[in-house]
C-alpha cells in the first residue's frame, strides 16, 4: 500500500552563507530606518524580505511512500535441556502460537532463528541473537520473543548495556520449582598403567528445593561389571580408587541413584574410556633345545621394546650322558627357584618351547605354573616331538591346565595349516589368510607355505582354531580358571618366517596369540561393538556361536529398547536403530556392555538443566520486555504499541510500531513562483514610493 505525504523544504538559489549575509543586511537596513523613523521603512523591509524569500526558494514536496514492515525476531531454544519432559511440547505450542499471533499483526514481518546448543559451548543464545539482529538492522527491529528454559551459557558481562532499542520478551518453559541430582567427576586420565591404582574424585550435587540430604548410593562399574558401591553425602568431595586389570580400552561408569521426581537422569551417570597400558610386559621363555625356530621366537619378542624377555635355553641334548655336572656346563646357574617359586607371579606370560622333563624343574615348580594359570596367568606351549614322548609336559602337574592330550603319534609329512569353523570366527585367526589358492581337486586353501611336523592330540571341550595333518588339531586355546592357555602342536612356524614356500602370516598369528593370552579386549571372542553414524547407531555382535536374538539399548532418558540382530555369518550379527534422543546410549547383551554417543551433550548443558528466570530477567527488564512462565501464566496476547509507551502488561506483550517507510517518488511545487515574486516585489516597491511621496 502506497501513502502520500506533503512536506515543506527549501531549494536556495544562492549559497546559504550569502543568504545569511543578505538577511543580516536587511535587518540592519530595517533597524536603521526604524531608528530614523523614515517613511516607507516597513514597505521597503517587506520588499527586501520578499526578495530574500524568493532566493531561498521554498517548495512543497509531495512524497509517495511505501511503508516498511516492522520486524519481530522469534528465537527458539532447542538445546538438549529443552528435550526434557514436557518441554518439547511447550516449545512447539509456544512457537506455533507466537507465529500465528505475529502473522496476524499488521505491517509486521516475522524472522525466526533457532539455538541448538551443539558443541562444547552449550546454549549460545546471545551469539545467535546478536547475529540475527545485525542481519535485520536495529532500526527495523520491533521486538524479540525468546522461547527458552533460561539456561544460557554465553551471557555478556554487561547484559543491561546491549541497547537493542526494542523489547526482549522471554517465554520460559519448565517450572520454577524443579529439582535435579547430578554427578560431578573431576578430570580422569585417558591412560593408566595396568595394575597401578588410579584415584578419581567426585561429588553428588542436589539442585533445587530438595530438602534435607542423606547419603546416597554411588555405583562403580568397570567394563559393565559392578566393582564397588559406596555411600556419598551430597555436596561433599569423595574419592575412589580404580585399578585397570587389562591392557586396551576399559569403560568406567559411575552412577548415582536417582532422586524422587527429579528432572532428568542424564546427568546422574558419567562414563569414561581409559586406555590401559602395560608398564613392561614380562615374558619367561624356556626352550627345551636349540632348533631353527628358537631365534624366530626370540626376535619376535625382542622386537617389542615394551617386552622384558627372560630366556633360558637348554643347550645340552638329552641323549648325551657323559656324567658332566650341569653346573659345570651352564654359563649361568639356572635360577629355577627364583623364577618358578619366588617371582613367577610377576610374569605376564610363560612360554615352554619344545620343553620336556629334563630334571631341571622339579614337579613342584610345574605345579606352581599350573596354579599360576588358574589364578589368571598365561601359558603358551609350542610342542615338538617331545610332547608325544613319556617325558612330555603332559605327564606333569601341568596336565590339569593343558587342553590337548598327546596320543603318542607324530606326523612327519607336509601339510597346509587350515583354520576351522571356530577359527574363522575367533579373533586370533579370523581373516588370517589374505590370499587363497585353488588346489588340483578344485578346493581352496590359504596361500601360504606348508609345515612338515605335527604332534597328534586329543581335545575335548577346548577351542580348536587350526588343523594340520589328517585334519588333526594344530592350534588349541582354552580358559583355565582365571587364566588362559594356548598350545601350538607343531614346532614349524619358523618356516613361514623364513619364507619357505612363500611363507605365511607367522608374525601376525603369534602376535595375536600372545595378545589373546594377555586378555587384550580387542581379541575377546565375545564382543559387542557400537558406533554412531549420522542419526543412527550401528551395532555389531561377534561370537563363536551363531548370533541371534535381541539386545537391549538404554537411551539417555533411561528408556530401554529391544533391537533385533541380523546374522551375517561367521558368528557376526548386525543391527542398527534410529537414535531419537541425543546423548550417551548403553548397549547390553547379557554380560557384554558398550556405549555410543549421538551428538553428545556438553558438560555445560548437563551442569544444570532446570528452568530458571535468573539469567535472562535483567535483559527483559533493561529492554522493557516481560518474562513469562508458560506453564503458570499461559500464553499472553500480542499487540503493537507506539515508541515511548509501555511494551508489556499483565497478560499481553507489546512490539514497537516503528513507522518506517521507503520513498518511491516525489513532486516539488515552488511556493513562490518567479512571476508571483516579481509582482509582490513591484507591489511593495510601489507602496514604499507612494508612502514616501506623501
N, C-alpha and C positions, 0 to 999 in steps of 0.2 A: 504494500500500500504506500502510495506516494503522497506526501504532505507538502503544502506551500507555506512559506513564511516571508514576511517583509521586514527589512531592517534598514536603518539609516547608516550611510557611510559617506566618506569624503574622498574626492579624487582631485587633489590640488594641482593647479596649473603651473605653480612655481614651487621652488624648494621651500620646505617648512620653515627654515631659518629666515628666509627672506619674507615670508608671510608674517612671521612673528615680528620682524622688524617693522613691517608696514603697520601692523596692529599697534605697536608701541608709538609709532609716529602719529597715527590717528588719535590715540589717547592724548598725546601731548598737544596736538592742534586743538582738540576739543577742550582740553583743560585751559589752554591759553585764551581761547575765545570766551569761555565762561568767565574767566578771571577778569577779562577786559569788558565783559558784557557786550560783546559785539553782536550786532543784529545778524540774523541768519545762521548763527553758530549751530543750532540743532539741525537745521536742514543740511548744512554742509557736512556735519558729522554723520548724518544718516546717509548722505550720498557716498561719503568715503567708506562707510561701513558696508553699504551695498556692493561697492566695488571690490572690497576685500572679500566679501562673501562669494561674489562671482568667481574670484580667483581660487577660493577654497573649493568651490565646485561641489556642493552637497548633492548626493544622489540617493535614490531609493532603490534597494536591491531586493528583488523578489527571488527567493531560492526554492528549488524543487528538492525535497529531502526524502530519502529512504531510511526509515528507522532501522537501527541495528539492534538485533535481539540481545537481551541480557543473557549471560552465560552462567549457568549453575553447574558446579562441579560435584559429582557424586563419587566418593571414594569408598570402595567396598573392601573390607579386610577379610581375606580368605586365607589367613595364615593357619598353621596347624592347630593353634589354640581355638580357632573358630570351628573346628571339626568335632568338638566335644559335645556330647549330649544333644540338647535341643537347639544348639546354636546354629547349625546349618539351616534348619527350618526358619529360625528367626531372621537370619541374614537374607535368605531368599524372599521371605514375605516382606521384610522392610524395604529391600531394594526394589521389589516389584511395585509396592505402593508408592514409594518415593518417585519412581519413574512415571507412574500413571499420573500422580498429582502434579509433577513438574511439567509434564507434557500438556496438561490442561491449562496451565497458566499462559496468559497472552504474552507475546513478544519475549518468549523465554526459550533458550536453547540448552539442552542437557548434554553435558560431556561426562563420560564415565571412565574411571580407571580402577584398577584392582591392585591390592597389595597381597602378594603370595607368601611372603615370609620364607622364601627359599634361601639356601646358603647359610653360612655361619653367622651372618649379620642379624638374623632374626627378622622381626617385623619393622621394616624401614619405611614407616608411613610418611615421615616428614620429607624424605628424599622424593618419594612418589608425588607428594602434594606440591612441593616447590617446582618440580619438573613440569607437572601439568599446568600450574598457574603461569609459568614462564611461557608455555606454548599458547595459552589462552590470552594472556595480557591482563594485568591487574585492572586496567581501565574498563575492560569488558566484564569483569567478574562481578556477578550479582551476589554470590554467596557460595558456601561449601557445605555439603552434608556428608558426614563420615559415619559409616556403619561399622562398628568395631567393638571388641571387648575391652578396649582400653589398654591392652598390653602392647606398648610401643617401645622400640629399642634404639631409636636414633633421635632422642629428644635433644634439641638445641639448648645451649647453656642459657640463653635468654629467650625463653619461649614466648614471653609477652612483648617482645620487640620485633615481631615479624612484620608488622604494619601491612597487613594484607588489604586493608581498606574495605573489607567485606566481612560479614559474619560467618563464623565457622560453627555449625551445629553438629553436635556429637550425639549419635544414637547408639546406646550401649546394649549389646546382647548379654546374656547371662544374668546373674543375680548378685546383689552386693554382699550376700551372706554366705558365699561358697567357701567350702573347706577342702583342703588337699594335704596329702602327705607325700614327701619326695625324699629320695635317697641321693645324697651328695657324696661323691668319691673324689678324693684328691688324685693328683696325677699318678697314672700307673705306667710303669716302663713297658716298652714294646718288646724288650728281650729280657730273658732271665736264664741263668745257668741252672741246668738240671741238677737237682739235689740241694741247691742253695736256697735259703729262705728269702722270700720277698714280702716286705711289710706293706700293708695297704691301710690307709686311714680313711674313715668315712664318718658320716653323721646323718641322722634322720631329722628332717625338719617338718614341723606341722604348721601349716599356713591357715590363717583364718581363725574364727572363734571356735577352736576345738575343745577348749575346757582343760581340765586337769590332765596332765600327761602321766603315763605309766610306761614301764619298759615294754618294748615291742620286740618281736622275733625277726631276726635277720638271717636269711638262709644263704649259705655259700655253696655254689655248685661248681664243679670242675669237670669239664667235658660232659656235662649233663648229669653227673652223679653228685648227690648231696654229700659234702665232706664235713660240713660244720653248720650248726645252728647256735646262735648266740643271742643274748638279750642286750638291747641297747636302749639307753634313755634318750628320748628326743631332745635335740639341741646340744648334745654332748659329743665331742670327738671320740671315736672308738678306733681301735686298731685290731687287725687280724693278720695272720701270717700264712702265706701261700708257698707251697713247695711244688715245683714242677717235677713230675715223675717221668717225663719222656721228652725227647727232642721233637722239634716241629711245633706246630701251632696248638696251643692249649686255649680252650674257651673258658673264661672265668665269668661267672654270673653271680651277681649279688642282688638279692631281692628282699624287700621289707614287706611284712604283712600289710594288707590293705586296711585303711581306716573306714569305719562305718559311714556310708553315704558320702564318701569323698568324691571329688570332681572327676578324677581320671586316674587310671593305673599306669599310664605311660611313663611316668617319672618315678615309679616305685621300683624299677629294675634298672640295673646298669650291667652292660655286657662288654667285656674286654677280650681282645685277642693278643695273647702273649706268645712270642716265639721262643721256644726252649732251645738252648744251645748247650752242647756238652763242652765243659771246660777242656778236657782231654779224654779221648776215647782210649781206654787201656785194654789192650788185647794180649792174651797169652797164647802163643803158638808153639806147640810141641810137635816136632817132626820125628817120626819113628826112624827114618833112614834117609840118606841122600837119594834123590831121584830128580829127573828133569823138571818136574812141577814145583819143586821146592822154591826155586828162585821166582817163579811166577807169583806165588802167594806172598813172598817177601816183598817183591816190587809193588804189588797191588796195595799192600797195607802201608808200606813206607812212603808211597806216593802222596798220601794224605798227611799234611803237616799237623793235623789235629789228632793223629793217632800215635799213642805211645806203645810201641811194639816190644814185647819181651819174647824173644825167640830162642828156643833151645832145639838143637838137632842132635840126634844120637848117631854118631858117625861110625861106630863100630858095628859091623853086621853081626847078627845073632849066631851065625854058623861058625864064627871064628872063636875057638876056645883054646887060647894059649896060656891061660892062667894069669895074665897080667891084671893086677888090681885096677878097678875102674878109676880110682882116684889118681892113678899114675897116667891114665890115658886122657882124662878130661883137661881141657885148657883152664877151666874154672870149675870149682865144685858146683854140682847141680843142687841149687837151694830148694830141694823138694819140700822140706817142712815149711820154709818161709812162704813159698808160692802156693802150696795146696792146703795149708792149715792156717797160717797167720794172716796172709794178705789175699787169700782167694776172693773174698767178698769185694775187694777193691777193683777187680777186673770187670769190664763190661762184656767181654766175650772171651770164651775159651775155645781154642781150635786144636783138635787132635788130627794130625795129618799123617796117615799111614802108620799109626802108632799101635803097638801090640804090647802085651805084657812082657817086660824085659827084666823085671825085678827092681827097676829103679824107683817105681812108685808103689808103695805098699797099698793093699786093697783099702785100707782105712782112708787114704788120701783120695782114691777114686770114689769112695763113698761120700767124701766131702764134696766132690764135684757134683754128684747126684743131688745132694742136699742143696747145693748152691743153685742148681737149676730149679728145683722145686720152690725155692724161695724167691725166684724172679730172675735168675741168671740166664745166660745164653750160651748154648753149646753147639758147635759145628764139628761134625766128623767127616773127613774125607777118607773114604775106605779104599784100601788097596787089597791085594790078595790075603794079607794078614788077617782081615776081618773074618775070613772063612775058615781060618785055622783054629786049632784048640787054644792058642794063646790070644784069641780075639778079645777085644774090649767087651764084647757081649757076655763073656764069661767072667765078668767082674760086677761089682755093685752098680756100675753104670747101666746094666741091663734094664733096670727099672725106669730109666728115662730115655733109652734108645728105642725109637719106634719100629725099627726094622730088625728082624731076627735072621741071621745068616743060615742058609740051607746047606752050606759046605761046597757049593758049586761056584766056579769062577769061569766066566765066558771070556775066552781069548779069541775074539773074532771082531771084524769090523761091523759097526752099526752107526746109524744116524740117530742122535738123541731127538726124541719127539715129545711134544707137550701133550698131556692128556686132556680130557674134557674139563677136569678140575683145573689143570694148568692153564687152559685157555681163559679161565675166569679169575685165577689167582693173580694178584698184582705183582708177584715176583716174576712170573713167566708170561703174563699177558702181553701180547704184541711183541714177544721177544724176537720172533722171526720177521725180519724186514723184507726178505725175498723168499720165493719158493721156486722149486724146480720140479719138473714133471719126470717121473721115472719111466722105465721101459714098459711097466704094466699100466701106465696111464694115471697112476696115483700121484698126488702132490706131496712134496716133502720140503722141509726148510732148506734154504740154500746155504747150508753150512757143512763143514767137513765131518768126517767120521771119527769116532773113538774106537779103541781096539781092546778094551778090557773092562769088565763089569763083574761085580760080586752079586750073586743071586741071593735074594732075601725074601722073607715072608712078611707081609704087612697086614695089620688088622684094621684098625679104625683111623689110621693117620691119613694125611693128605698126600697122595702121590701126584706130583706135578709133571714129572717127565718119566718116560720109559726108554729102554735101550734095547739090548739084545733080547730076542724072543719076547719082546713086549713086556719085559720084566721091569719092576720099579727101579728107577735110576736116581730120582731126587724125591726125598720124603721129608715132610715137615709135620711137626706136631707141637701142641702146647702141653706142657707137663707142669702141673701146679700153677705157679705164678710165672714160670719161665717158658722158654721156647728152645726147641731142639730141631736141627736140620741134619740130614745125612745125605751126602753125595756119594753114591755107591760106585764110583769109578775114580781112578787117580789120573785120568787123561784129559782134564780140562785144559791143561797146558798146551795140547795140540792146537786148540783154537788160538791161543795167544801167539804161537809160533807160525800161524798161517798155513798149517798143513791142510791140504785140500781146500784152500781158500779160507780156512779158519772159521771163526764164529764169534758170537757176542759173549765171549768169556768174561770180559771186564764188566759188562752190564749185568750179566747174570749173577756174578759173585757179589757185586756191589749191592744189588737189590736183596740178595740173600742175607748179607750182613746187616743191612738196614732193617729188614724184616725181623731178624733176631734181636735188633736193638729196639724193637717196638716203635718204629717211626710211624706216625699217624697216616701218612700218605700211602703206606704199604699194608694197611689193615685189610683183611678180607671182606669184612662187613663195613661198608662206608655209606654215608648219607651226605650228599653234596647239594648245595643250593646257590643260585646266583641270580641277581636281578637282571632283567633285560627289558628296558622300557618300563611299562606299567605291569609287566608280568614277572613272576618268579619261576625259574626253571629248576626242576628238582631231578637229581639222578641218584638212584639207589643201586649199589653194587653188592653182589653177594655170590657165594659159591653155589647157592641153590637158585632155583627159578624164582624170579621176583614177581609176586602177585600181591593183590590186596590193596589196602588203603593206608595212607599215612596221615597223621594229624598235623594241622597247621594252626598255630595260635597267633592270632592277629594282635597288633599293638594294643587294641582295646580290651584284650582278654578273650575274645570270641574264638571258639575252636571250630575249625573247618576240617572236613574229611576230603582228601584228594585221592583219586584212583590212579594207580600206577599202571603204565602200559609196558609190558615186557618187550624188549627189543633184541633179546638173545644174549648168550654168554653171561648170564647172571646179571644183566643190566636192565633196569627199569627206568622209564622217564615219566615225568608228569609236569604240568605247568598249570598255573592258575592266575587269574587277574587279581592283582592286589589293589583292592578298593581303598584301603587305608594306607596312609604314609607312616613310616616308622620301621621298627625292627620286628620281623616275624621270626617265630621259633618253630622249627620243623622237627617233628619227632616220629620215630618208628621204633617201638619197643625201647631199648636202651640207647639207641642212637639219637643224637641231637645235633642240629646245625642251625645256623642263623642266616638271614638275608635281610638287607635293609633296602626299602624302596623310598627314595628321596628322604634320607634320614633327617629327623628333626634336630635342629641345632640346640645346643645346651642353653642358649638364651631363651628359647621358647619353652623348654622343659623346666626352667628355673621357677617360673610362677605362671600358671595357666588360668588363674582366677580372673574374672572380670573385675575391672577397677575403674573408678572415676577420678582417681588422684593424679593421673598423668596428664590427661587432656582438659581437665576443668580450667586450668589457667589460660589455655588457648581460647576456649569458648568464652570465658569471662572477658579477656582482653579485646576480643573482636566483636563483642556484643552478641555472641551466639548463645545457644542454650545447650544443656546436657540433659538427655532424656534416657531413663531406663525403660527399654521397650517392654520388658516383662511386667513392670509395675505401673508405668504411666500410659502405656499404649502408644499408638502411632498418632502424632499430632497432625493437625491440618497445616496447609502451606498457603502463604499469601505474599503479594508484592507490596512493598512499602517504599515511601519516598526517602531520600537520603536525609539523615539527621533525625529520623523518627525511630522509635523502638523496633527492634528486629526480632523480638520473641515475646511470647506471652504465656499464660497458664497452659493452654492446650494448642498453641499454634507456633509455627516458625515462619519468620519473615526473610525475604530476599529483596535486595535493594533494586529499585527502579532507576536505572542509570540514565535513561532518556537520551541515549546517544544515537546519532544518525549519520548518514552519508549523503553529501550534497551531489546531486546528479545533474543540476543545471541552474543557471542564474540569469536574470534580466536586470539591467541597470537603467534607471529613469532619472535624468537630471532634474533636480528640484528648482533650479534657477537657470532656465534656458537663456541663451545669449540674447535673443530678442527681448525677452522679459527683463533681463538685466539692463539692457540699453534703455528701454522705456522707463524703468524705475530710476535709472541714473539721470536721465534727462528731466524727469518729473521733479526729482528732488533738487536738481540744479536750478530749474526754473523757479521752484518755490523759494530757493535761497535768494536768487536775484530779486524776485518780487518782494521778499521780506526786507532786503537791504535797500531797495529803491524807495520804500515808503518813509 
